[in-house]
Amino acid sequence: MPNTDNLVVEIGPGLGDLTEKLLEKRRVTAFEIDKELCEILKEKFPNLNLKCGDVLEYWQESLADEDYDLIANLPYYVATNIILKALRDKNAKNIVVLIQKEVADKFAAKPGEKNYGSLAILAQQVADVKKLFDIPPGAFVPSPKVMSSVISFSKFKDSYDEEFAKFLKIAFANPRKTLKKNLSVYDFKPQEFGLADTIRPHQVDGSTFFRLFSALKERSKNGKRNKSTRSD
């Protein structure tokens, strides 16, 4: 658990095994979509601030009105979306979650690794990311069909740039193709930035990607300004 006094937000508490431990240490707000589980949790934890419903419907600009740490065993099917929303949420300060190992590997990947892509770059632009440990299927009842991992994100920036996220989506649209090919829509010439024409997206680190994004964005703005000036 992060060493803070922040509110803890838990998503998908289920029967409350983790909730019980969290309440021993901190104030907890939990979001549970299952109505029957909500009734059990209300009776079991009268001091729990429980929100019954879909967390994504509650989540506007921020999930809480104060600084919070997200600590949860996330449902695998929404884990990526929830982590990205927390990374964008300025009030989310730390994230410690149990998720599918395959997804954790993508967030924690380094340049050159097969899992390296936009998820790793976005997360590492705003947080120190550490995969803490793996958990085998047999540790759960019922057992999932996949390995799980606990991963932490300690944020040092409030959020990431959503335009940058869209840029990365284009850059990694075809990971097997060269970066030059993927970014052809920007008239991107790798050698202008000291990169080889043959370089592929997974070989480029996050800071270089942000440098490319900033330069190509500025070039696009200047091009639009010049066209506007000529039309006048």
Secondary structure, 3 states (H helix, E strand, C coil): CCCCCCEEEEECCCCCHHHHHHHCCCCEEEEECCHHHHHHHHHHCCCCEEEECCHHHHCCCCCCCCCEEEEEECCHHHHHHHHHHHHHCCCEEEEEEEEEHHHHHHHHCCCCCCCCCHHHHHHHHHEEEEEEEEECHHHCCCCCCCCEEEEEEEECCCCCCHHHHHHHHHHCCCCCCCHHHHCHHHCCCHHHHCCCCCCCHHHCCHHHHHHHHHHHHHHHHHHHHHHHHHHC
